[in-house]
Amino acid sequence: MADKKKAAEATYTKEALANSKKYRAWCDVLMIVLEDGKQYTLAEADAAIDKFKTAKVVEKVNGKE
């Protein structure tokens, strides 16, 4: 049953998602975190954005690594 639901969901390339009106504010993030040549559902794109937003920031200072 879950396979049928997954097959029915539309998938998009990272370029199509980044160029969409829905993800306009996150287009740069999508181009970085999504892989070339792979198709993503809207839920997967949302999850990738959420993961990026909650990632720990690592700050490097010149000369103090």
Summary of the structure (lengths in Angstrom):
residues: 65
radius of gyration: 15.3
end to end distance: 50.8
largest distance: 55.7
contacts: 129
relative contact order: 0.17
helix: 54%
strand: 6%
